Amino acid sequence: MNINAQENQLPQTEGIYKLEWTLQDGTPIRYTLSIPKGISSSKSVGLVLALHFGGTVTPWYSHRFLNLLIEPALRELDAIILAPDCPGKGWDNFFSGAAAMELLEYIKGKYSVDPKHIIVTGFSLGGMGTWYMAAKYPHVFAAAIPISGTPTANVVDAMGSIPLYVIHSNGDEIFPIKPLEEIINKLRKRGCSIEMVILDGISHYHTGRFIEPLHNAIPWIKKIFKNQNN
């Protein structure tokens, strides 16, 4: 279901919605919001911040990304999924990261979101952004799931103890797996908690084939949430 909604008229029923909001500095930001079945103000839910892949960011570019990968993969999580359109050049920079966080705080204020059950994920450009957000805002996210994206050196240096579930293909033409494996080994030696799922021979451009691997992360996510509650 695709429904257009206006600013401040946020949906309260199940569906996928195209929305727009204005940041404090006056910058408009478009985003796609997936609301799970049975949402209620009396029941807290988790939230997934989903960062889209690269390309020309046409209006509600995030809508295609959410429908193509994130919503079918994580539907059973019964969480709100927030997918912004990238407002800057990539996700792994202060401007785009701060905009996504401001939007996230706005959505948290409109729904009953469990602050201990918030994760970030993204694919390709969004995978790089996921690494960035995990390093920059570890106090916000319970876990991070970067898909088909490699962090920059400064992000690796800043990475803390946030749990990571890394999904990558050994057939990735854009982000070769060997440098990523070296980064993972370096982080593990520093004590970082990382699960890594290596897919065999899947092209970077076959985004839909990452649905099942991301879906398979749900038990890991639920375990992280359970640990957050203890």
Secondary structure, DSSP 8 states (H G I E B T S, - for coil): -EEE--TT----SSEEEEEEEE-TTS-EEEEEEEE-TT-BTTB-EEEEEEE--SS---TTHHHHHIIIIIHHHHGGG--EEEEE---SSSSSSHHHHHHHHHHHHHHHHHTTEEEEEEEEEEETHHHHHHHHHHHH-TTT-SEEEEES----HHHHHH--S--EEEEEETT-SSS-HHHHHHHHHHHHHTT--EEEEEESS--TT-GGGGHHHHHTTHHHHHHHHHHHH-
